[in-house]
Amino acid sequence: MTESLFPGVLSRRARGVELSPIAAAGARAAQLAAEGRSIVVVTSGEPDFDTPQAIKDAAAAALAQGQTKYTPTAGTAALRRAVADRYRLRHDLPVDAANVIISNGGKQVIYLALAATLDEGDEVVVPTPYWPTFLDSVRVNGGTPVLAPTAQADGFKLTPHGLRQALTPRTKWLILNSPGNPSGAVYSHAELAALAAVLREHPSVLVLWDEMYEEIWFGEPPAHLLRVAPELAARTLAVNGASKAYAMTGWRIGWGVGPAALIGVLEAVQSQVSSGPSSLGQAAALAALQGVADDFVETARQAYARRARLVVDGLSAVPGFQVTAPQGAFFAWIGVADLMGLARPDGGVIANDGDVVDWLLEAEGVAVVHGAAYGLSPYLRLSFAASDARLRDAVTRIGRAVAALRPARALEAAA
């Protein structure tokens, strides 16, 4: 269909929202693959592992038992208790079921929180580089994103000075993501304590603590904001889920943990958005939290650590690439400033990270995502949630594509 909506149909909020850049990159790669090209896709933040069999068995058992009806809006009592138990046992936090809401993925928890709290003109501080959903979720709910730049020298982590610079009397939320997407950054205990000291000076600012990659880390386990600064619990919403740790992206189960009063408001909003999440998905997530796949979580983490080394070592050898070794999650964050101004064999000049992405796809069939989508250029994001063989192929192809670039003057002289 080619016709467009007539003028005035779309709201101002909707006009400011775009298709996820990760989805857009994947769609373009899929189109080229359908045309017969050999394409290596390393764009998606989705584990390549299958959901562990014990988790699938739990869902099958729930199905056989007839657990196919509507669930309570905030999630089943059993799963809410299991999430609460997890926070008490792992982080020594006083959490009970009333502090937990189960949603259709962590992304929905974020949307609900912003929908429930933002008024026009309210500001949300988002460190860069950021997961694009943060910005669009703020905008579609009438808020104003305020970008807080980070630096490579600081590990792409927000500093107390950067936080102070971003806060204003209109600030409603600060979003923190650790382990981070796209940078792989993990905040230390000392770094979180320093940020908490600033937040104590601004008692009206809420904190959205995105810990979706909590189980994927390399080195020391990630520090938890509320373990470091328990006094922030009354204004912090932690967001997590089953997708990354248990390879359950398609099951669409995430959760939010926060003050009971806030959770109650999120429940009310969710009752009008989607009602309760899938009964079978919740049964599967409950089994996961009860430990049936703990061995898988550790095995997968070790695999991601090995793949991180493979990608970092391989791409660090590519001229013009500056690779920041991730501390967690499964993304390589790659600086490509040294490629700016180089020329392709056809004479086209690399002017930005989008041009680098286009060249890698056109020349060697490697699909990555440009850093501009995450608010910081010129960078690339490559997902190593893929097999070792695919990653080796991607590294080899990227090396060939970059080797084909030449200084523009050299091409002009040859012509």
LINWO-V794109 format. One record per run of one state. SS is the DSSP state (hx for helix, st for strand, lp for the rest). FROM is the first residue (numbers start at 1). TO is the last residue. If there is no record, write none. Layout:
BEGIN
ss:from:to
SS:FROM:TO
SS:FROM:TO
END
This chain:
BEGIN
ss:from:to
lp:1:11
hx:12:15
lp:16:20
hx:21:34
lp:35:39
st:40:41
lp:42:52
hx:53:64
lp:65:76
hx:77:91
lp:92:96
hx:97:99
st:100:103
lp:104:105
hx:106:117
lp:118:122
st:123:128
lp:129:131
hx:132:140
lp:141:143
st:144:149
lp:150:151
hx:152:154
lp:155:159
hx:160:166
lp:167:170
st:171:177
lp:178:188
hx:189:200
lp:201:205
st:206:210
lp:211:216
st:217:217
lp:218:224
hx:225:228
lp:229:229
hx:230:235
st:236:241
lp:242:248
hx:249:251
lp:252:253
st:254:257
lp:258:259
hx:260:273
lp:274:278
hx:279:289
lp:290:293
hx:294:316
lp:317:321
st:322:324
lp:325:327
st:328:328
lp:329:330
st:331:335
lp:336:336
hx:337:339
lp:340:341
st:342:343
lp:344:348
st:349:349
lp:350:352
hx:353:364
lp:365:365
st:366:367
lp:368:368
st:369:370
hx:371:374
lp:375:378
st:379:383
lp:384:387
hx:388:403
lp:404:405
st:406:407
hx:408:414
lp:415:415
END
